[in-house]
Amino acid sequence: MNFFEHQEKARKQSRWILFAFLGVTLLIVLAVDLIVLMVFALQQPVSAGVAHISQGGIGSVLNPDVWASNYQLLIGSSAATGGVIGLASLGKIASLRSGGGKVARDMGATIVTPDTRDPLRRRLYNVVEEIALASGAPVPEVYVMENEPGINAFAAGYTPADAAVAVTQGTLEKLNRSELQGVIAHEFSHIFNGDMRINIRMMGVIFGIMVIAILGRKFLYSSRYRVSSSRDNSGMGIVAIGAALMMVGYIGLFFARWMKSALSRQREYLADASAVQFTRDPSGISGALKKIAAYNHSSYLKSDSEEVSHMLFGTGYRSLMFATHPPLEKRIERIDRSFDSNEIERLAEKLKKTEKREHEQAEIAQKEQDRKLEAKSKKGGIFNVEDLVDNIGNPDFERIAAAALMAASLPTGLSASAHSLEWAPEVLFYCLLDEDNELRENQLLAVVQEMGDISERKLQHLVTSHGLVHPDQRLPLLEICFPTLKRRPISDIEKILKTIDGLAAADNKIDSFEYLLSRLIRKYLHEAHIPNRTRLHGKRKLSSCVNELTQVVSVVASHGQNSESSAGLQAAQKAFRAGMSTANINHTNLSFTDNWQEELDNSIEKLDQLTAKDKSVVVTALANTVLDDEQVVTAEHEMLRVICALIHVPLPILQQATISKA
């Protein structure tokens, strides 16, 4: 399945969770109703004690007349039970609305900042950043669970914009770079395939079902003193009620674990396969799984992992029934057909001798991968639209290598500034500075008015140290800045957005990159602060958005050519027709006006509401438009990736060798 099919499957699984949750809730409600009816239908009052309950009293519960005569009581009991479960689930989901970082922090994880000096954490951040840049997604927040010696990881959040990736300390210390890359690629697969949103909802479902067991446990705890001090047997009645509620709650938890198991196992196999496609190195993720087995199933967490067990890379705790992950041996066999179970024992012995050296391993040499990248470029593989679309959510190793080269090409001081909490806004402003000296002075004045003279001096320092930014570095710098920017206060973010608008308007016109930067940073920051309100796909059909697709393809085609010349107009028209024919739409003339920004805003908003399947058609049309002349200029590259990001499709990076500044 490709990216769009995974998204559609995730949407169907979300509906399945809802129906299963309603079914389990209904069973719990009926069980609680039965308990309530037993209490009120007994021949003796509860105060007489459970020892005096007669057989006739219990049998009367099964009498339909008893149910009918107590219908008001049962309605109240059902409403109370359903309300407690529903509100608990919604409350849990609402508590996670701030995104994946909240889940990571609740697990005791510590954020990893881009300027960390710890070599293991620096390696982790580099791997995450490379895969994010390669796949066209914003760099997620990175966390480490410092007190967890096992090998495990998870990704959490509602959307890629608010995602967080967390790994255990054991993952950092026991895996080499290739294995770590396999684990992170596995987690990125969950991000792209819509699994994160399912996982958040599953956490809410499990908590709502568990709340009945928690209430029953509290009943038992509060009644332990009454049992010993009460002269009658009323305390025993409360104990019986508490025990019954707790039993019902744990029966519900039994079904919740079954739901987790039913959803998680196949998704883990798919994420393993995607990780291999990401890295082109099966030994990476298989090596990580083998080490978990060699360290005697060292993926188990010390902290309570019940709520997040279905989100983890490996099994979070020992479970006799309904395991959330397939057996390690089966996962390894699917990746490595030559796997021999005796290999685990040999590896365990080897690890005892070489564990210290494992901590000191550096990055793996990539000369062979660079050679493959060059060979693929010569063959024109990058111009294969089908290959490009198939890599959505699964960027191949060539694109990861290209992202690593791009990150390495950034000046050290500029890269450090982009990762810095204090300098990230100025790096954004730096990307918008004009080549004209007079116009640039007006832009600096706009920065002083909104941000103050300290910000303006920082901006001047960046220009003095690095000159003006290279066009092909602007979008990567934006994506690198994002995780740092979203940690700033809301008031700062509002000032930053106003400053961006002021910089863009300094020359009384908005060029394509200024437009793209403004829209993308607003989108990312908006979703990062209210991720629970974001929908990755809608229900619209492409047939209702033909005009909107025409407008977007027209803008992309026009920005890829010099529209002021006759030859440029002809090339733009040809690219436009190539894109529209992909969508089986017979529009012959491109539509492009001076008011293209506003029209593009409206068009993108509607295209974002398309189904995942129809979005794949839109992306294919845009890619065919850009790649029609087998040359990708920077403006086209920026336009293509940002439009896709705005409709929640993370487009992989195009290799630098194919991009010109034309």
Order of alpha helices (4+ residues) and beta strands (2+ residues): alpha-alpha-alpha-alpha-alpha-beta-alpha-beta-beta-beta-alpha-alpha-alpha-alpha-alpha-alpha-alpha-alpha-alpha-alpha-alpha-alpha-alpha-alpha-alpha-alpha-alpha-alpha-alpha-alpha-alpha-beta-alpha-beta
